[in-house]
């Protein structure tokens, strides 16, 4: 049974795991994200020492990751942008390395062992601080000409834009939800959380009810647009919000209203919640490694 060492590099923590070819996580831990790039390389090298019989290393990280292993764009971890992480980790560990964007890894996990298993044309959107995602065509990841395939959050849903705060990621993310309620209540956004806002809405708070309704509406409008741009079999929704049992129900209600109003629209988007939440990036990175280095062991 082949084993792979996986890392999910985030701005706050680095998740580390040992995963086998059947998607079983044999060991996992997380460490505070090092303050320097050298510290990150040392963390990776040290953890790799715990699995000397590993076949390879699979890395998920924020940022636009090229096939060569260079991270472009911007992210919560500026020092990973520029160096070739793939090459440097391979040099230190003497193992082959796969490196991919975290949202793409989340999509890989769902295609491999999650809600998109067996499907060919899929979109996966991850809602959190912003909105990102991944696109699969004929079962293959589509990264785009500029590594921005799946950057749904940059969409504009209005013509009355003035700056970057008008993009979908900053109007329909959970962070946007918190910001809107904080403004209505004239409090610091740090004093609120998405969970609290949903709870307050359920208790009858008018500001929260209005903000949550707009949140679902904006998500539904964006999803409607994605359906008719790409026409996937399925659109999956991930991120912390996907744990809510009523998420899909509420978005579907808004989609029903949109499709009913637009008589040209004959297709209602098929949506579902992602299944592999906290472990998706580790598992997806391993699946990406297996695809890149041969299909042995892919079930």
matplotlib code that plots the C-alpha trace (Angstrom):
import matplotlib.pyplot as plt

x = [0.0, 1.5, 1.8, 2.0, 2.9, 0.5, 0.7, -2.0, -0.3, -2.5, -2.0, -2.5, -1.7, 0.0, -1.9, 0.3, -0.8, 0.2, -2.4, -2.6, -3.7, -7.2, -7.7, -7.2, -5.5, -3.1, -1.8, -2.4, -1.4, -1.2, 1.4, 1.4, 2.5, 6.2, 7.0, 9.6, 10.0, 13.0, 10.9, 8.3, 10.8, 12.2, 8.7, 8.1, 11.4, 11.0, 7.6, 8.7, 11.2, 8.3, 7.4, 10.6, 8.7, 6.6, 6.1, 6.0, 4.9, 1.6, 1.2, -1.9, -1.5, -3.1, -2.2, -2.2, 0.2, 1.8, 2.5, 6.2, 5.5, 5.8, 3.0, 1.7, -1.0, -1.5, -2.5, -2.4, 1.2, 3.3, 6.6, 5.4, 5.1, 8.2, 10.3, 9.8, 8.4, 8.1, 11.8, 13.1, 11.1, 12.2, 15.8, 15.6, 13.6, 14.7, 11.1, 8.8, 6.5, 3.1, 1.9, -1.5, -3.9, -6.0, -9.4, -8.3, -7.2, -10.6, -12.1, -9.8, -10.9, -14.6, -14.0, -11.9, -13.9, -16.6, -19.9, -18.6, -17.3, -18.2, -19.1, -17.2, -18.2, -18.2, -17.7, -16.6, -17.0, -15.5, -17.1, -15.2, -13.2, -13.8, -15.2, -12.8, -13.2, -12.2, -13.5, -13.4, -14.0, -14.2, -12.8, -9.7, -8.9, -9.1, -6.6, -7.1, -4.7, -3.7, -4.1, -7.4, -9.8, -12.2, -11.7, -15.4, -15.1, -13.9, -17.3, -19.4, -23.1, -23.9, -23.0, -22.8, -19.3, -16.7, -13.9, -12.8, -15.4, -18.1, -16.9, -18.9, -16.3, -16.7, -20.5, -21.6, -18.9, -19.4, -16.9, -19.2, -22.2, -20.4, -19.4, -22.9, -24.4, -21.6, -22.3, -26.0, -25.5, -22.5, -20.2, -16.7, -16.9, -14.4, -17.3, -19.4, -19.2, -21.2, -22.5, -23.8, -25.5, -27.4, -28.4, -29.6, -31.6, -33.3, -34.2, -35.8, -33.2, -34.2, -30.7, -29.5, -32.6, -32.1, -28.4, -28.9, -31.6, -29.3, -26.5, -28.5, -29.9, -26.4, -25.1, -28.0, -27.5, -23.8, -24.6, -27.2, -24.6, -22.0, -24.6, -25.2, -21.5, -20.3, -23.3, -21.8, -23.5, -23.1, -22.0, -20.6, -20.5, -17.7, -16.2, -17.4, -20.9, -21.5, -21.9, -25.3, -28.1, -30.3, -27.7, -28.7, -32.4, -32.2, -30.1, -32.4, -35.4, -33.7, -32.7, -36.4, -37.4, -34.7, -35.5, -39.3, -38.7, -36.4, -38.5, -35.4, -33.8, -34.8, -32.1, -32.0, -28.4, -27.9, -26.2, -24.9, -22.6, -19.0, -18.6, -14.8, -14.6, -11.6, -9.6, -10.4, -7.1, -4.9, -6.8, -7.1, -3.4, -2.7, -5.1, -3.4, 0.0, -1.3, -2.7, 0.5, 2.8, 0.7, -2.8, -1.7, -3.9, -6.6, -9.9]
y = [0.0, 3.3, 6.2, 9.9, 12.8, 15.7, 19.3, 22.0, 25.4, 28.1, 31.6, 30.4, 26.7, 24.0, 20.7, 17.7, 14.1, 10.7, 9.4, 6.0, 5.4, 4.6, 8.0, 6.8, 9.3, 7.3, 10.3, 14.0, 17.0, 20.8, 23.3, 27.1, 28.4, 29.5, 33.1, 32.6, 30.5, 28.7, 27.8, 26.3, 24.2, 23.0, 22.0, 20.1, 18.3, 17.4, 15.9, 14.0, 12.2, 10.6, 8.5, 7.2, 4.8, 7.5, 7.5, 11.3, 14.6, 16.4, 20.1, 22.3, 26.0, 29.3, 31.3, 30.7, 27.7, 27.1, 23.6, 24.3, 24.9, 28.7, 30.6, 33.7, 36.2, 37.2, 35.3, 35.4, 34.1, 36.5, 34.6, 31.6, 33.7, 33.6, 30.6, 27.3, 25.3, 22.1, 22.1, 23.2, 20.6, 17.9, 18.8, 18.6, 15.3, 13.5, 12.7, 13.8, 16.7, 17.8, 21.3, 22.8, 25.6, 24.7, 25.3, 23.0, 20.4, 20.6, 19.9, 17.0, 15.5, 15.7, 14.2, 11.4, 10.3, 12.9, 14.3, 14.6, 11.0, 9.6, 12.9, 14.6, 18.2, 19.8, 23.2, 23.4, 26.7, 27.3, 30.1, 31.6, 34.8, 35.1, 32.8, 30.6, 27.3, 24.8, 23.6, 20.1, 19.2, 15.6, 14.8, 17.0, 20.2, 23.3, 25.9, 28.5, 30.6, 32.8, 30.2, 31.9, 29.1, 28.8, 32.3, 32.8, 35.4, 38.1, 38.1, 41.3, 40.9, 44.6, 47.3, 49.9, 48.9, 51.3, 49.2, 45.7, 45.6, 45.1, 41.7, 38.6, 37.4, 40.6, 40.8, 37.1, 35.5, 34.8, 37.6, 40.0, 38.8, 39.6, 43.0, 43.9, 43.0, 44.8, 48.0, 47.8, 47.4, 49.8, 47.3, 46.0, 43.1, 41.2, 41.1, 38.9, 35.6, 33.9, 31.3, 34.1, 35.9, 32.8, 32.1, 35.7, 35.6, 32.4, 34.3, 37.1, 39.8, 42.0, 43.1, 39.5, 38.2, 40.8, 40.1, 36.3, 36.7, 38.8, 36.4, 33.5, 35.6, 36.7, 33.2, 32.0, 34.7, 33.8, 30.1, 30.7, 32.6, 29.8, 27.2, 29.0, 29.9, 26.3, 24.0, 21.6, 18.4, 19.6, 22.6, 21.8, 24.3, 24.0, 26.1, 26.3, 27.4, 24.0, 22.4, 24.1, 21.6, 24.3, 25.9, 23.9, 24.2, 28.0, 28.5, 26.2, 28.3, 31.4, 29.4, 28.4, 32.0, 33.0, 30.2, 30.9, 34.6, 34.1, 32.1, 31.5, 29.5, 25.9, 24.4, 24.7, 24.3, 21.0, 21.9, 20.0, 20.4, 19.2, 16.0, 16.1, 19.2, 19.6, 16.9, 17.9, 19.8, 17.0, 14.3, 16.3, 17.1, 13.3, 12.6, 15.3, 13.7, 10.3, 11.7, 13.5, 10.6, 7.8, 6.3, 3.4, 3.1, 5.6, 4.0]
z = [0.0, -1.1, 1.3, 0.6, 2.8, 2.4, 3.5, 3.5, 3.9, 5.2, 6.6, 10.2, 10.2, 8.2, 8.2, 7.8, 7.1, 5.9, 3.4, 1.6, -2.0, -0.8, 0.8, 4.3, 6.6, 8.7, 10.7, 10.8, 12.8, 12.4, 13.2, 13.5, 10.1, 10.3, 10.1, 7.4, 4.2, 5.6, 8.6, 6.4, 4.5, 7.8, 9.0, 5.8, 5.9, 9.6, 9.1, 6.1, 8.3, 10.1, 7.0, 5.4, 3.1, 1.5, -2.3, -2.6, -1.2, -2.0, -1.2, -1.1, -0.6, -1.2, -4.3, -8.0, -8.4, -11.8, -13.1, -12.4, -8.7, -8.5, -6.6, -8.4, -7.4, -3.8, -0.6, 3.2, 3.1, 1.0, 1.4, -0.6, -3.7, -6.0, -4.8, -6.6, -3.6, -5.6, -6.5, -3.2, -1.2, -3.6, -3.2, 0.6, 0.7, -2.4, -3.2, -6.1, -5.2, -6.4, -5.6, -6.3, -5.2, -2.2, -3.9, -6.7, -4.2, -2.5, -5.9, -6.6, -3.2, -4.1, -7.6, -6.1, -3.0, -2.4, -3.8, -7.4, -7.6, -11.0, -12.6, -15.5, -15.6, -12.2, -10.5, -6.8, -5.0, -1.6, 0.5, 3.4, 3.7, -0.1, -2.8, -4.8, -6.5, -9.2, -12.6, -13.9, -17.6, -18.6, -15.2, -15.7, -13.7, -15.8, -14.5, -17.3, -19.4, -16.4, -13.6, -12.7, -13.7, -10.8, -9.4, -9.3, -6.6, -9.1, -10.8, -10.8, -10.3, -10.8, -13.2, -10.4, -9.3, -7.9, -6.5, -5.5, -2.7, -5.4, -6.6, -5.7, -3.1, -1.2, -1.4, -0.9, 1.2, 4.9, 5.7, 3.7, 5.7, 8.9, 7.6, 6.6, 9.9, 11.8, 9.8, 10.4, 14.2, 14.2, 15.9, 15.1, 12.7, 15.0, 17.5, 15.3, 13.5, 10.7, 13.2, 15.5, 12.7, 11.5, 15.1, 15.6, 12.3, 13.5, 16.7, 14.8, 14.6, 11.7, 10.6, 10.5, 8.7, 6.0, 5.6, 5.5, 2.9, 0.7, 1.3, -0.1, -2.9, -4.1, -3.9, -6.0, -8.7, -9.0, -9.2, -11.9, -13.9, -13.5, -14.7, -17.9, -18.5, -18.2, -17.8, -15.4, -14.1, -10.5, -8.6, -5.1, -2.3, 0.4, 3.2, 6.8, 5.7, 3.9, 7.3, 7.7, 7.0, 5.5, 3.1, 0.0, 0.8, 1.0, -2.1, -4.0, -3.0, -4.5, -7.6, -8.1, -8.0, -10.5, -13.0, -12.7, -13.4, -16.4, -18.9, -21.1, -18.3, -18.8, -16.5, -12.8, -11.4, -9.5, -6.3, -3.3, -0.3, -0.4, 1.7, 2.5, 4.5, 6.9, 5.1, 1.5, 0.8, 2.1, 0.2, -3.0, -3.0, -2.8, -5.6, -7.7, -7.0, -8.1, -11.3, -12.2, -11.4, -12.9, -12.2, -10.0, -7.0, -8.1, -7.3]

ax = plt.figure().add_subplot(projection="3d")
ax.plot(x, y, z, "-o")
ax.set_aspect("equal")
plt.show()
